[in-house]
Amino acid sequence: MRSIRLRAPAKINLHLRVGPPAADGFHPLLTWMVTLGLADTLTLTTMDRQFDRRERVTLTCDDPSLPCDATNLVVRAGQALADALPNTSDLCQVSAALVKRIPMGAGLGGGSSDGASALKGLNHLWSTSLSGQALAEISARLGSDLPFFFHGDSSVCTGRGEVVRPVPAPIAKWAMLVLPKIHMPTPAVYKQFDQMGLGDSDRLTNEPDWGAWARMPARDLLPRLVNDLEAPAFAINAELGRLRDDVERMFGQPVRMSGSGSSLFTLYDGQELSIDAAERVVARLGEKALAVEVAPDFRGDANTLSTEGAPRSS
């Protein structure tokens, strides 16, 4: 029996431009995404028995509201990897245990990160030796956000999100996250986006100088950041829009939404400022808020990739 434990970090969309839907119904994107110092933990353990192809990975989670069946990206990732292999006769079943810390329906990519981590861990446990790029290509079949998690802590994503290009991480290293108890369904936000006629292809071709943006302090970077999904999200849920306005007035600086919502964020150059901001949101607005590092370096973290037990004999 072998086990591997992986950290599955959240992400935020610092900048998100969305074009009109293509012929296949998907919306082309231009987005700058970064990981955060907020993460789920996924533990994968090999089992001393074999099952059919539909039961390669079984999942449990400490959050009872999270589906653990074949709709979960961790389970789907296991099936997608098995389907991509020429020979699966010697693959053992893997039991996955997920500890959730990233809120669902918040635009923080928790499910996508869990699925990407599952692919990385299974690639190791099953000794499939696929490259990161090969895993990213498999992940793109599961969702638009997954490929990002194979390309570092700061990247620009285009296409449907599957074309990933690493860029420098911002020097504004701290974010204050506001996590309201509002679940924003992504399909509904995009439907509202289309109904409002907000898609503009020109926004996707005029890329900023990402390196210059990364070198800007928070006060200079924040006014440049845009999320095209804010207007439709706030049209669906006016309470979320009012909360964003309240937080902006409280701190006198721009506050953005991540992805299709509902999480909100603003940036700071230092940790103490972000901690103070989070405490003020909790005290004054009664909303959950966290100070989190932007694009943290997990490489020295033992929880990033740890294994127990001896390798299986061939």
Secondary structure, DSSP 8 states (H G I E B T S, - for coil): --EEEEEEEEEEEEEEEE----TTS---EEEEEEEEEEEEEEEEEE-SS---GGGSEEEEES-TTS--STTSHHHHHHHHHHHHSS--TT---EEEEEE--S-TTSSS-HHHHHHHHHHHHHHHHTT----HHHHHHHHHTT-SSGGGGGS-SEEEEEETTTEEEE----S--EEEEE--S----HHHHHHHHHHTT---THHHH----HHHHHTS-HHHHGGG--BTTHHHHHHH-HHHHHHHHHHHHHHTS--EE-TTSS-EEEEESSHHHHHHHHHHHHHHH---EEEEEBS---TT-TTSEEEES-----
